[in-house]
Amino acid sequence: MWLEKSRITQLTRRLGFEVARYPAKTSPWPKLVALLQRHRVTLVLDIGANTGQYALRLREHGYSGRIVSYEPQSAAHAELTLRAAGDPLWEIAPRAAVGAEAGEITINLSAESDMSSALPMTEEAVRHFTSARTVATERAPVVTLADEIARRAGPIDRVFVKSDTQGFEAQVLGGLGQAIERVVGLQLELSLHPIYQGQPRYLEMLQRLEAAGFAPLLLIPGYWSRHHERMLEFDVVAFR
């Protein structure tokens, strides 16, 4: 077998081609971190951090700047705090959701904690995603990005906002106000087929980003539904 491969390689090289193994899967993380570096991001606001998966992957792929993570679920927040304990540039904000205005909100807790949301699931989603159904509720404080940027960002920080909030992205952006001028890039989870009631469709959110001066530079495939035979969500990474 090795001899056959060697002869094929020699033949293709004589014809001017180079044969290499095709990558089975291309990770988006190196591309994302390269964009953060290219746009000189110094502060990532990690909204909907769950137990810290996003921040850990950024670190794994070379982002070394500041991260502030936000998580409203008490159990997930406790685990998130433990995970960040050894990283002096990874700060965990007090337990809170991020929304359009400060106050308090009810979080619908899912058996799959990363599917928990301030929005209720659609009737269709309840029927088809049984493992993600709400099993309890929990009250959480709400803070706004405008207040958090004023509190966390220095005068020369270049801020990147990531929001993975299960349909609550419009409210997260709604709390930016004039502070959006401090943001150089965003990563939002967008819906092709809504799972949560009141969740905006992807086109509405893309138009909102464009109107604010952001251009999509990277699209990351998200949740694939075997029932629907389609992708339900994807992430867009956009910069000014």
Backbone as CSV, one residue per row, in Angstrom:
resi,resn,N_x,N_y,N_z,CA_x,CA_y,CA_z,C_x,C_y,C_z
1,MET,0.830,-1.205,0.000,0.000,0.000,0.000,0.867,1.259,0.000
2,TRP,1.932,1.244,0.872,2.793,2.422,0.935,3.466,2.656,-0.412
3,LEU,3.900,1.544,-1.103,4.576,1.661,-2.386,3.651,2.263,-3.432
4,GLU,2.379,1.840,-3.420,1.412,2.395,-4.367,1.233,3.889,-4.142
5,LYS,1.142,4.306,-2.873,0.980,5.728,-2.562,2.214,6.508,-2.998
6,SER,3.403,5.901,-2.790,4.636,6.577,-3.179,4.691,6.801,-4.687
7,ARG,4.293,5.783,-5.463,4.309,5.916,-6.923,3.308,6.971,-7.393
8,ILE,2.128,7.004,-6.737,1.119,8.009,-7.096,1.662,9.407,-6.809
9,THR,2.335,9.547,-5.659,2.903,10.850,-5.299,3.952,11.289,-6.316
10,GLN,4.839,10.345,-6.697,5.875,10.678,-7.681,5.265,11.085,-9.011
11,LEU,4.234,10.345,-9.441,3.595,10.635,-10.721,2.941,12.012,-10.701
12,THR,2.189,12.319,-9.641,1.489,13.603,-9.584,2.474,14.763,-9.500
13,ARG,3.605,14.560,-8.819,4.599,15.632,-8.755,5.201,15.902,-10.124
14,ARG,5.442,14.826,-10.924,5.975,15.026,-12.274,4.990,15.804,-13.148
15,LEU,3.684,15.653,-12.822,2.653,16.369,-13.572,2.406,17.785,-13.023
16,GLY,3.126,18.121,-11.944,3.011,19.471,-11.401,2.004,19.631,-10.290
17,PHE,1.567,18.519,-9.674,0.583,18.587,-8.595,1.178,18.036,-7.311
18,GLU,0.658,18.518,-6.184,1.067,18.021,-4.876,-0.148,17.405,-4.199
19,VAL,-0.040,16.144,-3.796,-1.150,15.452,-3.154,-0.964,15.511,-1.648
20,ALA,-2.010,15.929,-0.930,-1.976,15.979,0.528,-3.316,15.524,1.066
21,ARG,-3.324,15.107,2.336,-4.568,14.665,2.956,-5.533,15.842,3.093
22,TYR,-6.774,15.625,2.683,-7.785,16.674,2.801,-8.240,16.747,4.257
23,PRO,-8.260,17.945,4.858,-8.670,18.045,6.267,-10.124,17.651,6.446
24,ALA,-10.381,16.765,7.404,-11.752,16.287,7.614,-12.646,17.402,8.145
25,LYS,-12.081,18.297,8.925,-12.884,19.377,9.508,-12.003,20.583,9.746
26,THR,-12.475,21.743,9.355,-11.717,22.969,9.560,-12.301,23.707,10.753
27,SER,-11.473,23.957,11.742,-11.932,24.647,12.936,-12.026,26.140,12.673
28,PRO,-13.087,26.803,13.155,-13.189,28.254,12.985,-12.346,29.034,13.984
29,TRP,-11.849,28.376,15.039,-11.195,29.103,16.123,-9.923,29.821,15.698
30,PRO,-9.030,29.199,14.912,-7.850,29.960,14.474,-8.220,31.199,13.662
31,LYS,-9.247,31.086,12.820,-9.685,32.243,12.029,-10.240,33.341,12.933
32,LEU,-11.030,32.937,13.930,-11.596,33.916,14.851,-10.501,34.646,15.622
33,VAL,-9.562,33.909,16.173,-8.482,34.541,16.944,-7.621,35.419,16.037
34,ALA,-7.396,34.981,14.798,-6.642,35.815,13.854,-7.357,37.140,13.608
35,LEU,-8.690,37.116,13.537,-9.453,38.357,13.360,-9.330,39.250,14.595
36,LEU,-9.390,38.661,15.777,-9.216,39.448,17.005,-7.849,40.126,17.015
37,GLN,-6.839,39.396,16.579,-5.484,39.963,16.560,-5.358,41.035,15.484
38,ARG,-5.914,40.779,14.316,-5.816,41.741,13.217,-6.476,43.067,13.581
39,HIS,-7.592,42.990,14.316,-8.321,44.202,14.689,-7.912,44.709,16.071
40,ARG,-6.815,44.160,16.591,-6.177,44.644,17.822,-7.147,44.682,19.011
41,VAL,-7.963,43.647,19.125,-8.918,43.549,20.233,-8.155,43.350,21.535
42,THR,-8.501,44.137,22.543,-7.847,44.027,23.848,-8.800,43.552,24.940
43,LEU,-10.110,43.591,24.663,-11.100,43.207,25.671,-12.260,42.479,24.992
44,VAL,-12.482,41.225,25.392,-13.624,40.441,24.904,-14.669,40.384,26.008
45,LEU,-15.884,40.832,25.691,-17.012,40.689,26.606,-17.784,39.449,26.179
46,ASP,-17.720,38.422,26.996,-18.245,37.091,26.702,-19.633,36.963,27.325
47,ILE,-20.664,37.303,26.548,-22.037,37.339,27.062,-22.686,35.972,26.840
48,GLY,-23.244,35.410,27.912,-23.779,34.056,27.827,-22.649,33.050,27.863
49,ALA,-21.818,33.151,28.888,-20.582,32.373,28.940,-20.804,30.913,29.302
50,ASN,-21.965,30.582,29.896,-22.240,29.239,30.389,-21.111,28.843,31.350
51,THR,-20.371,27.777,31.083,-19.311,27.365,32.008,-17.913,27.715,31.496
52,GLY,-17.835,28.609,30.498,-16.537,29.116,30.076,-15.962,28.496,28.826
53,GLN,-16.798,27.762,28.068,-16.280,27.070,26.887,-15.655,28.036,25.887
54,TYR,-16.299,29.169,25.654,-15.827,30.121,24.641,-14.473,30.706,25.031
55,ALA,-14.369,31.182,26.253,-13.108,31.791,26.706,-11.964,30.784,26.674
56,LEU,-12.237,29.554,27.068,-11.197,28.528,27.060,-10.700,28.248,25.646
57,ARG,-11.609,28.244,24.670,-11.186,28.005,23.286,-10.384,29.188,22.744
58,LEU,-10.757,30.405,23.136,-9.951,31.561,22.733,-8.530,31.429,23.265
59,ARG,-8.402,31.066,24.513,-7.075,30.900,25.104,-6.309,29.774,24.395
60,GLU,-6.984,28.694,24.138,-6.350,27.537,23.491,-5.758,27.908,22.138
61,HIS,-6.404,28.861,21.445,-5.968,29.215,20.092,-5.202,30.533,20.036
62,GLY,-4.779,31.037,21.198,-3.794,32.103,21.180,-4.238,33.492,21.557
63,TYR,-5.519,33.704,21.916,-5.915,35.046,22.364,-5.436,35.234,23.804
64,SER,-4.647,36.279,24.052,-4.043,36.487,25.366,-4.520,37.758,26.057
65,GLY,-5.508,38.452,25.466,-5.994,39.689,26.073,-7.017,39.448,27.164
66,ARG,-7.620,40.523,27.630,-8.611,40.450,28.705,-9.917,39.845,28.211
67,ILE,-10.565,39.093,29.106,-11.905,38.550,28.878,-12.731,38.841,30.120
68,VAL,-13.945,39.341,29.917,-14.912,39.443,31.016,-16.127,38.618,30.617
69,SER,-16.477,37.618,31.439,-17.574,36.702,31.124,-18.803,37.002,31.978
70,TYR,-19.986,36.825,31.340,-21.270,37.094,31.993,-22.143,35.847,31.884
71,GLU,-22.761,35.449,32.980,-23.619,34.268,32.994,-24.690,34.426,34.071
72,PRO,-25.989,34.260,33.718,-27.050,34.458,34.698,-27.428,33.214,35.506
73,GLN,-27.119,32.014,35.027,-27.506,30.801,35.738,-26.565,30.560,36.923
74,SER,-27.119,30.351,38.092,-26.276,30.259,39.282,-25.337,29.057,39.244
75,ALA,-25.805,27.892,38.818,-24.946,26.704,38.782,-23.834,26.878,37.760
76,ALA,-24.187,27.353,36.570,-23.174,27.570,35.527,-22.194,28.651,35.948
77,HIS,-22.691,29.697,36.621,-21.821,30.788,37.060,-20.792,30.293,38.068
78,ALA,-21.210,29.401,38.952,-20.280,28.864,39.944,-19.167,28.069,39.267
79,GLU,-19.519,27.238,38.280,-18.502,26.459,37.558,-17.605,27.373,36.734
80,LEU,-18.204,28.381,36.111,-17.449,29.362,35.330,-16.398,30.045,36.204
81,THR,-16.777,30.433,37.406,-15.862,31.109,38.323,-14.671,30.226,38.676
82,LEU,-14.942,28.941,38.895,-13.862,28.012,39.205,-12.909,27.859,38.023
83,ARG,-13.452,27.783,36.823,-12.620,27.584,35.638,-11.698,28.771,35.371
84,ALA,-12.140,29.956,35.712,-11.359,31.156,35.415,-10.357,31.501,36.517
85,ALA,-10.380,30.752,37.606,-9.619,31.146,38.795,-8.123,31.286,38.539
86,GLY,-7.565,30.492,37.641,-6.125,30.545,37.414,-5.685,31.480,36.314
87,ASP,-6.590,32.255,35.773,-6.282,33.147,34.643,-6.491,34.593,35.093
88,PRO,-5.416,35.343,35.341,-5.556,36.702,35.876,-6.197,37.691,34.904
89,LEU,-6.233,37.368,33.612,-6.835,38.266,32.625,-8.237,37.824,32.216
90,TRP,-8.771,36.835,32.939,-10.147,36.368,32.687,-10.969,36.670,33.929
91,GLU,-11.842,37.654,33.801,-12.658,38.113,34.936,-14.095,37.613,34.773
92,ILE,-14.676,37.171,35.883,-16.073,36.745,35.882,-16.908,37.827,36.558
93,ALA,-17.810,38.435,35.787,-18.691,39.460,36.341,-19.676,38.816,37.313
94,PRO,-20.216,39.583,38.254,-21.246,39.031,39.134,-22.393,38.439,38.320
95,ARG,-23.027,37.402,38.853,-24.081,36.688,38.122,-25.149,37.655,37.621
96,ALA,-25.353,37.678,36.307,-26.346,38.575,35.714,-26.553,38.222,34.250
97,ALA,-27.743,38.536,33.761,-28.004,38.538,32.320,-27.638,39.911,31.782
98,VAL,-27.462,40.003,30.477,-27.201,41.278,29.814,-28.385,41.561,28.909
99,GLY,-28.982,42.750,29.066,-30.192,43.049,28.305,-30.297,44.503,27.915
100,ALA,-31.500,44.892,27.499,-31.730,46.241,26.980,-31.762,47.292,28.080
101,GLU,-32.150,46.893,29.293,-32.164,47.845,30.406,-31.932,47.100,31.714
102,ALA,-31.354,47.795,32.668,-31.047,47.179,33.959,-32.330,46.820,34.691
103,GLY,-32.265,45.749,35.470,-33.437,45.320,36.225,-33.289,43.886,36.670
104,GLU,-34.332,43.096,36.442,-34.335,41.695,36.832,-35.145,40.917,35.809
105,ILE,-34.817,39.647,35.635,-35.467,38.849,34.607,-35.572,37.402,35.073
106,THR,-36.501,36.664,34.484,-36.635,35.234,34.757,-35.926,34.439,33.668
107,ILE,-35.058,33.526,34.064,-34.350,32.648,33.144,-35.055,31.297,33.139
108,ASN,-35.393,30.804,31.949,-35.960,29.474,31.792,-34.815,28.473,31.730
109,LEU,-34.671,27.683,32.763,-33.548,26.761,32.866,-33.859,25.466,32.121
110,SER,-32.974,25.110,31.212,-33.108,23.885,30.440,-32.302,22.772,31.081
111,ALA,-32.697,21.528,30.828,-31.894,20.388,31.276,-30.511,20.448,30.640
112,GLU,-30.418,21.007,29.433,-29.134,21.298,28.796,-28.842,22.766,29.077
113,SER,-27.933,23.051,29.994,-27.804,24.412,30.518,-27.474,25.431,29.441
114,ASP,-26.791,25.008,28.359,-26.456,25.973,27.312,-27.637,26.298,26.413
115,MET,-28.793,25.675,26.675,-30.026,25.997,25.944,-30.976,26.836,26.791
116,SER,-30.588,27.203,27.995,-31.425,28.046,28.854,-31.525,29.445,28.265
117,SER,-32.677,30.087,28.455,-32.905,31.388,27.825,-33.886,32.220,28.637
118,ALA,-33.795,33.528,28.454,-34.804,34.422,29.021,-36.099,34.349,28.226
119,LEU,-36.050,33.758,27.035,-37.227,33.608,26.196,-37.769,32.188,26.297
120,PRO,-39.100,32.005,26.265,-39.650,30.648,26.232,-39.455,30.026,24.855
121,MET,-39.358,28.710,24.812,-39.221,28.006,23.544,-40.537,28.044,22.775
122,THR,-40.451,27.969,21.453,-41.659,27.869,20.635,-42.326,26.514,20.884
123,GLU,-43.607,26.417,20.541,-44.314,25.140,20.716,-43.664,24.039,19.894
124,GLU,-43.223,24.371,18.690,-42.561,23.391,17.834,-41.274,22.890,18.475
125,ALA,-40.484,23.802,19.049,-39.225,23.413,19.686,-39.480,22.528,20.900
126,VAL,-40.524,22.830,21.665,-40.866,22.011,22.827,-41.180,20.578,22.398
127,ARG,-41.872,20.439,21.256,-42.224,19.098,20.762,-40.997,18.319,20.312
128,HIS,-40.073,18.992,19.635,-38.995,18.272,18.961,-37.681,18.234,19.736
129,PHE,-37.471,19.173,20.665,-36.218,19.199,21.416,-36.507,18.890,22.877
130,THR,-36.906,17.642,23.115,-37.365,17.261,24.450,-36.274,17.425,25.508
131,SER,-35.015,17.188,25.145,-33.941,17.280,26.128,-33.625,18.718,26.521
132,ALA,-34.147,19.684,25.744,-33.861,21.097,26.015,-35.042,21.815,26.668
133,ARG,-36.087,21.077,27.023,-37.256,21.712,27.622,-36.923,22.362,28.963
134,THR,-37.717,23.379,29.312,-37.533,24.073,30.589,-37.874,23.137,31.748
135,VAL,-36.985,23.069,32.725,-37.211,22.214,33.893,-37.379,23.035,35.167
136,ALA,-37.011,24.314,35.112,-37.146,25.197,36.270,-36.950,26.634,35.795
137,THR,-37.192,27.578,36.674,-36.917,28.983,36.378,-36.083,29.566,37.508
138,GLU,-35.424,30.686,37.192,-34.554,31.335,38.166,-34.519,32.827,37.863
139,ARG,-34.613,33.650,38.879,-34.509,35.093,38.704,-33.041,35.505,38.674
140,ALA,-32.758,36.506,37.837,-31.379,36.993,37.739,-31.399,38.503,37.512
141,PRO,-30.391,39.211,38.021,-30.261,40.636,37.705,-29.955,40.816,36.220
142,VAL,-30.240,42.012,35.709,-29.919,42.365,34.325,-29.042,43.607,34.333
143,VAL,-27.952,43.556,33.575,-27.085,44.719,33.380,-27.082,45.057,31.892
144,THR,-26.630,46.261,31.554,-26.560,46.655,30.145,-25.107,46.739,29.696
145,LEU,-24.905,46.540,28.388,-23.553,46.648,27.844,-23.002,48.064,27.982
146,ALA,-23.869,49.060,27.859,-23.390,50.440,28.010,-22.750,50.639,29.375
147,ASP,-23.419,50.167,30.427,-22.881,50.300,31.780,-21.624,49.463,31.957
148,GLU,-21.638,48.247,31.384,-20.493,47.353,31.567,-19.259,47.853,30.820
149,ILE,-19.437,48.417,29.635,-18.293,48.973,28.904,-17.720,50.164,29.661
150,ALA,-18.601,51.005,30.206,-18.117,52.137,31.009,-17.349,51.648,32.233
151,ARG,-17.784,50.526,32.797,-17.165,49.998,34.011,-15.888,49.208,33.731
152,ARG,-15.860,48.480,32.610,-14.781,47.509,32.381,-13.712,47.968,31.389
153,ALA,-14.075,48.812,30.434,-13.150,49.160,29.356,-12.373,50.430,29.672
154,GLY,-11.066,50.378,29.459,-10.249,51.571,29.588,-10.380,52.452,28.360
155,PRO,-9.824,53.656,28.410,-9.997,54.611,27.302,-9.399,54.147,25.979
156,ILE,-8.395,53.264,26.015,-7.792,52.823,24.747,-8.124,51.362,24.437
157,ASP,-9.008,50.734,25.218,-9.400,49.352,24.932,-10.169,49.268,23.617
158,ARG,-9.930,48.190,22.897,-10.680,47.868,21.689,-11.563,46.676,22.025
159,VAL,-12.881,46.912,22.052,-13.842,45.976,22.647,-14.477,45.093,21.580
160,PHE,-14.526,43.791,21.878,-15.216,42.802,21.045,-16.307,42.180,21.901
161,VAL,-17.547,42.139,21.388,-18.689,41.598,22.126,-19.122,40.278,21.486
162,LYS,-19.138,39.221,22.279,-19.697,37.945,21.833,-20.989,37.697,22.607
163,SER,-22.073,37.401,21.886,-23.347,37.127,22.542,-23.891,35.783,22.076
164,ASP,-23.981,34.849,23.014,-24.601,33.541,22.780,-25.667,33.392,23.852
165,THR,-26.844,33.999,23.585,-27.853,34.150,24.630,-29.195,33.522,24.252
166,GLN,-29.163,32.567,23.328,-30.360,31.797,22.992,-31.562,32.691,22.670
167,GLY,-31.398,33.483,21.611,-32.500,34.293,21.110,-32.597,35.679,21.691
168,PHE,-31.726,36.018,22.655,-31.820,37.300,23.365,-30.857,38.340,22.791
169,GLU,-30.276,38.052,21.621,-29.239,38.925,21.063,-29.731,40.348,20.809
170,ALA,-30.973,40.522,20.348,-31.482,41.864,20.071,-31.516,42.705,21.346
171,GLN,-31.908,42.083,22.465,-31.946,42.813,23.734,-30.532,43.148,24.215
172,VAL,-29.594,42.229,23.989,-28.201,42.505,24.361,-27.704,43.750,23.624
173,LEU,-27.926,43.791,22.306,-27.508,44.954,21.523,-28.285,46.199,21.920
174,GLY,-29.540,46.020,22.323,-30.370,47.156,22.708,-29.844,47.905,23.911
175,GLY,-28.997,47.252,24.700,-28.430,47.915,25.869,-27.114,48.607,25.610
176,LEU,-26.697,48.685,24.346,-25.431,49.348,24.017,-25.547,50.864,23.964
177,GLY,-26.632,51.372,23.348,-26.762,52.812,23.180,-25.562,53.398,22.452
178,GLN,-25.095,54.550,22.899,-23.958,55.209,22.263,-22.644,54.461,22.484
179,ALA,-22.645,53.515,23.436,-21.423,52.747,23.706,-21.057,51.838,22.543
180,ILE,-21.956,51.680,21.571,-21.629,50.864,20.409,-20.427,51.431,19.659
181,GLU,-20.168,52.735,19.833,-19.008,53.351,19.188,-17.696,52.814,19.768
182,ARG,-17.750,52.228,20.975,-16.552,51.644,21.583,-16.285,50.228,21.075
183,VAL,-17.242,49.641,20.369,-17.152,48.244,19.952,-16.566,48.158,18.548
184,VAL,-15.491,47.373,18.395,-14.875,47.214,17.070,-15.367,45.961,16.368
185,GLY,-15.914,44.997,17.127,-16.385,43.763,16.511,-17.400,43.053,17.379
186,LEU,-18.201,42.191,16.730,-19.237,41.446,17.435,-19.302,40.025,16.894
187,GLN,-19.695,39.117,17.771,-20.042,37.756,17.356,-21.411,37.447,17.928
188,LEU,-22.381,37.164,17.036,-23.750,36.905,17.463,-24.203,35.542,16.961
189,GLU,-24.966,34.834,17.787,-25.627,33.608,17.348,-26.970,34.007,16.733
190,LEU,-27.161,33.671,15.455,-28.362,34.083,14.729,-29.203,32.872,14.347
191,SER,-30.500,33.123,14.184,-31.456,32.050,13.956,-31.915,31.990,12.508
192,LEU,-31.772,30.806,11.908,-32.375,30.549,10.603,-33.798,30.020,10.750
193,HIS,-34.071,29.406,11.879,-35.383,28.831,12.178,-35.605,28.991,13.674
194,PRO,-36.410,29.965,14.089,-36.486,30.317,15.517,-36.821,29.142,16.424
195,ILE,-36.082,29.059,17.531,-36.331,28.067,18.577,-37.049,28.712,19.756
196,TYR,-36.879,30.036,19.920,-37.443,30.751,21.064,-38.466,31.783,20.603
197,GLN,-39.497,31.963,21.398,-40.549,32.921,21.067,-39.984,34.339,21.077
198,GLY,-40.288,35.115,20.039,-39.812,36.489,19.956,-38.392,36.619,19.474
199,GLN,-37.760,35.517,19.110,-36.379,35.545,18.629,-36.331,36.167,17.232
200,PRO,-35.498,37.191,17.005,-35.443,37.812,15.675,-34.796,36.884,14.662
201,ARG,-35.200,37.025,13.394,-34.607,36.219,12.336,-33.243,36.788,11.950
202,TYR,-32.461,35.946,11.310,-31.072,36.295,10.991,-30.963,37.533,10.113
203,LEU,-31.860,37.687,9.130,-31.747,38.796,8.199,-31.949,40.133,8.919
204,GLU,-32.895,40.162,9.839,-33.131,41.376,10.636,-31.882,41.778,11.403
205,MET,-31.203,40.794,11.986,-30.012,41.093,12.775,-28.834,41.493,11.886
206,LEU,-28.692,40.858,10.729,-27.619,41.240,9.806,-27.819,42.672,9.309
207,GLN,-29.066,43.044,9.034,-29.353,44.410,8.595,-29.057,45.406,9.718
208,ARG,-29.332,44.988,10.926,-29.045,45.856,12.080,-27.541,46.069,12.223
209,LEU,-26.757,45.018,12.034,-25.306,45.153,12.090,-24.800,46.068,10.983
210,GLU,-25.317,45.881,9.773,-24.881,46.711,8.647,-25.201,48.178,8.901
211,ALA,-26.391,48.454,9.428,-26.780,49.835,9.700,-25.872,50.487,10.745
212,ALA,-25.304,49.649,11.635,-24.411,50.165,12.673,-22.958,50.240,12.208
213,GLY,-22.701,49.842,10.960,-21.367,49.978,10.405,-20.487,48.750,10.492
214,PHE,-21.099,47.568,10.707,-20.331,46.333,10.825,-20.518,45.466,9.578
215,ALA,-19.426,44.823,9.153,-19.467,43.936,7.989,-19.142,42.510,8.429
216,PRO,-19.931,41.514,7.998,-19.635,40.119,8.348,-18.328,39.663,7.700
217,LEU,-17.424,39.095,8.504,-16.151,38.593,8.005,-16.009,37.080,8.158
218,LEU,-16.824,36.488,9.039,-16.727,35.045,9.279,-18.091,34.512,9.679
219,LEU,-18.507,33.414,9.044,-19.733,32.711,9.412,-19.345,31.344,9.953
220,ILE,-19.925,30.965,11.098,-19.586,29.709,11.763,-20.851,28.851,11.848
221,PRO,-20.858,27.670,11.220,-22.051,26.803,11.284,-22.413,26.475,12.722
222,GLY,-23.727,26.403,12.968,-24.202,26.115,14.312,-25.002,24.831,14.383
223,TYR,-26.102,24.860,15.127,-26.865,23.660,15.442,-27.555,23.092,14.200
224,TRP,-27.327,21.813,13.947,-27.976,21.108,12.838,-29.079,20.217,13.403
225,SER,-30.308,20.374,12.880,-31.438,19.578,13.345,-31.656,18.390,12.418
226,ARG,-31.533,17.184,12.973,-31.816,15.995,12.175,-33.304,15.902,11.854
227,HIS,-34.135,16.403,12.765,-35.579,16.372,12.511,-35.951,17.262,11.320
228,HIS,-35.405,18.476,11.314,-35.747,19.420,10.251,-34.880,19.238,9.002
229,GLU,-33.777,18.489,9.153,-32.803,18.343,8.064,-32.336,19.709,7.570
230,ARG,-31.940,20.536,8.540,-31.459,21.867,8.205,-30.695,22.446,9.391
231,MET,-29.877,23.444,9.094,-29.205,24.189,10.152,-30.199,25.176,10.748
232,LEU,-30.218,25.247,12.070,-31.141,26.155,12.749,-30.470,27.451,13.172
233,GLU,-29.179,27.398,13.464,-28.465,28.577,13.956,-27.067,28.639,13.363
234,PHE,-26.523,29.847,13.306,-25.132,30.024,12.958,-24.617,31.269,13.668
235,ASP,-23.296,31.387,13.749,-22.683,32.573,14.335,-22.138,33.465,13.230
236,VAL,-22.323,34.767,13.380,-21.708,35.732,12.484,-20.684,36.537,13.275
237,VAL,-19.500,36.693,12.716,-18.462,37.531,13.305,-18.300,38.743,12.395
238,ALA,-18.522,39.926,12.942,-18.531,41.146,12.127,-17.632,42.204,12.763
239,PHE,-16.957,42.964,11.902,-16.092,44.048,12.379,-16.410,45.323,11.623
240,ARG,-16.005,46.438,12.183,-16.165,47.715,11.506,-15.269,47.779,10.278
